[in-house]
Amino acid sequence: MNEKINRQLENEPNTWIFQISSLITLFALLIWSSSALEYRGSSGGMTIVTNIVTGIFTPDMDLLFNFTEQGVPYLLLETICIAFLGTVVGAILA
């Protein structure tokens, strides 16, 4: 059985040239596309993370129980309505 496998492997086309050229092309495109990136340093990312973590552990209770357009209950209802509308439109299109 090993002879059959070896014969089959010998008959397989040799694609290493194609694979290496594809890899080189991919890296060349990656390097070329990265030339358009501009890094200007950190723009206060840790400040944003700190504010998010602080907001999670010390929520604003006025915002949580405010039923106007800027409160969490209204925004939660709005999100549910958008999901329902998207489901209805998706069902109609399907």
VODRENPA-654793 format. One record per residue (C-alpha): x, y, z; residue in one letter; residue number from 0; chain. Coordinates in pm, 1 decimal. Example, Ala and Ser with C-alpha at 12.3 -4.5 7.8 and 13.67 -1.06 7.14 Angstrom:
> 1230.0  -450.0  780.0  A  0  A $
> 1367.0  -106.0  714.0  S  1  A $
//
This chain:
> 0.0  0.0  0.0  M  0  A $
> 288.7  238.0  61.7  N  1  A $
> 400.0  195.6  -298.4  E  2  A $
> 61.6  317.5  -423.2  K  3  A $
> 81.7  620.2  -197.4  I  4  A $
> 436.6  696.0  -306.0  N  5  A $
> 344.9  666.6  -675.3  R  6  A $
> 47.4  896.1  -625.2  Q  7  A $
> 264.0  1152.3  -444.1  L  8  A $
> 519.4  1140.0  -725.9  E  9  A $
> 243.8  1203.3  -980.8  N  10  A $
> 114.7  1508.0  -794.4  E  11  A $
> 203.0  1840.5  -957.5  P  12  A $
> 479.1  2039.6  -796.8  N  13  A $
> 315.3  2361.5  -675.8  T  14  A $
> 584.7  2499.9  -447.2  W  15  A $
> 680.5  2767.9  -701.6  I  16  A $
> 321.0  2890.2  -717.4  F  17  A $
> 287.7  2883.5  -339.0  Q  18  A $
> 608.3  3080.1  -280.7  I  19  A $
> 524.0  3336.0  -549.4  S  20  A $
> 176.5  3378.7  -398.2  S  21  A $
> 328.4  3432.1  -54.6  L  22  A $
> 577.7  3688.4  -189.1  I  23  A $
> 296.0  3870.1  -370.2  T  24  A $
> 86.1  3872.7  -55.0  L  25  A $
> 369.9  4018.7  152.1  F  26  A $
> 445.5  4277.7  -116.5  A  27  A $
> 80.6  4388.5  -118.4  L  28  A $
> 77.0  4399.3  261.4  L  29  A $
> 388.6  4617.7  271.6  I  30  A $
> 254.6  4841.7  -5.3  W  31  A $
> -81.0  4888.9  168.0  S  32  A $
> 84.8  4961.7  501.2  S  33  A $
> 268.6  5255.7  345.1  S  34  A $
> -57.7  5452.5  360.6  A  35  A $
> -84.9  5417.3  738.9  L  36  A $
> -3.8  5714.1  955.6  E  37  A $
> 68.7  5666.4  1324.6  Y  38  A $
> 50.6  5980.0  1534.7  R  39  A $
> 99.3  5819.6  1871.8  G  40  A $
> -153.8  5734.9  2135.1  S  41  A $
> -455.7  5962.6  2140.4  S  42  A $
> -567.4  5903.2  2498.0  G  43  A $
> -679.9  5543.8  2462.0  G  44  A $
> -607.8  5463.0  2824.6  M  45  A $
> -822.3  5759.6  2930.9  T  46  A $
> -1114.0  5616.8  2735.0  I  47  A $
> -1061.7  5268.6  2884.3  V  48  A $
> -1045.6  5416.6  3234.1  T  49  A $
> -1370.6  5607.1  3177.0  N  50  A $
> -1545.9  5291.7  3051.8  I  51  A $
> -1433.9  5082.2  3350.1  V  52  A $
> -1527.5  5362.9  3592.3  T  53  A $
> -1870.0  5390.0  3428.0  G  54  A $
> -1928.0  5015.7  3464.9  I  55  A $
> -1855.1  5012.4  3838.5  F  56  A $
> -2016.5  5349.9  3921.3  T  57  A $
> -2317.1  5396.2  3689.4  P  58  A $
> -2507.7  5724.4  3670.7  D  59  A $
> -2843.2  5642.7  3834.3  M  60  A $
> -3008.8  5952.6  3686.5  D  61  A $
> -2934.4  5820.8  3339.0  L  62  A $
> -3051.8  5468.8  3423.6  L  63  A $
> -3397.2  5577.1  3539.9  F  64  A $
> -3454.1  5869.1  3302.9  N  65  A $
> -3748.6  5790.0  3071.4  F  66  A $
> -3681.8  6076.8  2828.8  T  67  A $
> -3506.7  6040.9  2493.4  E  68  A $
> -3162.7  6032.0  2654.1  Q  69  A $
> -3236.4  5770.6  2921.6  G  70  A $
> -3147.4  5403.9  2915.7  V  71  A $
> -3509.6  5271.7  2920.6  P  72  A $
> -3603.7  5477.8  2614.1  Y  73  A $
> -3288.4  5374.0  2430.2  L  74  A $
> -3351.3  5009.5  2522.4  L  75  A $
> -3705.5  5029.8  2383.0  L  76  A $
> -3572.1  5196.9  2069.2  E  77  A $
> -3320.9  4914.3  2021.2  T  78  A $
> -3593.5  4649.9  2058.4  I  79  A $
> -3810.4  4834.7  1805.1  C  80  A $
> -3524.9  4850.5  1554.9  I  81  A $
> -3461.4  4476.4  1598.8  A  82  A $
> -3832.1  4399.1  1551.7  F  83  A $
> -3854.7  4616.3  1241.4  L  84  A $
> -3541.5  4455.0  1097.6  G  85  A $
> -3688.1  4110.9  1160.2  T  86  A $
> -4016.8  4202.1  989.9  V  87  A $
> -3840.8  4351.6  686.3  V  88  A $
> -3608.3  4049.5  667.6  G  89  A $
> -3904.7  3811.0  682.3  A  90  A $
> -4082.8  4001.4  405.7  I  91  A $
> -3773.6  3998.4  183.7  L  92  A $
> -3715.7  3628.4  247.6  A  93  A $
//
